[in-house]
Amino acid sequence: MSGARPDEQTPGPEPWVFQPAPDLERSVAERLRGFPREPDMLVYGARSLASLVLRGWLRAYHRMRVVGREHLPRDGSFVMVANHASHLDAPCLLSGVPLGRIHRTFPAAAADYFFDNLPTSAFSAIFINAMPFDRKAKGEESLAICRTLLGDPGNALILFPEGTRTTTGKIARFRSGIGRIVAGTDIPVVPCHLAGAGLAWPKGRAFPRPRRLALMIGAPRVYRDVETTPAGVRHICDDLRAAVCELGGVPD
């Protein structure tokens, strides 16, 4: 058996190069407020545990029921939209998503409220996986981030198109953001209605009360044939609001 000639030697493996996370030099607060965030196994573990605890608490304390989980798309990216009456809303919608998708499901949260200081930023980013949404100075930039997020198959975005919590129980007019994101695209939008959250944890109350909660998940809608004009955007917003109202059995 003869050995190979020097010029025929099999090349060795590529040298290992250490590449630290791009946000390593940023402060903890900056990393939490930034988006998209770098993967972190410790954060994933904490979020998974928190999700299990949250689902158990919602089922035991609020006797929460979820109807229509089968309507959630199994593949690809999608948007969930719902009425907004309480800080319970995002946790409740997250509990309607399969556990295997929680790390790729992002509730849009007001940056000036949920990312205002380190404790709330940590809770929002780690346990809720919230995406900072600037409602004032950088609205268009936030919409661009939403589009990029949905362009990556498998991501889910949770939006509350009213923009703020209602204090009357009436579902307000949907703002244009959701229409501007999905008009002329194949992105499914899943209308949802959450009942009882406003009574369980209304504005101004420090801790939730043990009131029943019910999450209704409707069939997804696609607006590929709707033009990205003001009229088209308004049509999408009005159509989704009507779908949310219908799910909740409330007047449109």
Secondary structure as UniProt FT lines:
FT   HELIX           6..8
FT   TURN            22..25
FT   HELIX           28..33
FT   HELIX           41..61
FT   STRAND          65..67
FT   HELIX           69..71
FT   STRAND          78..82
FT   TURN            87..88
FT   HELIX           89..95
FT   HELIX           99..104
FT   STRAND          105..110
FT   HELIX           111..114
FT   HELIX           118..122
FT   HELIX           123..127
FT   STRAND          131..133
FT   TURN            137..138
FT   HELIX           139..150
FT   TURN            153..154
FT   STRAND          156..159
FT   TURN            161..162
FT   HELIX           177..182
FT   TURN            183..184
FT   STRAND          189..195
FT   HELIX           197..200
FT   TURN            203..204
FT   STRAND          214..217
FT   TURN            224..225
FT   HELIX           230..248
//
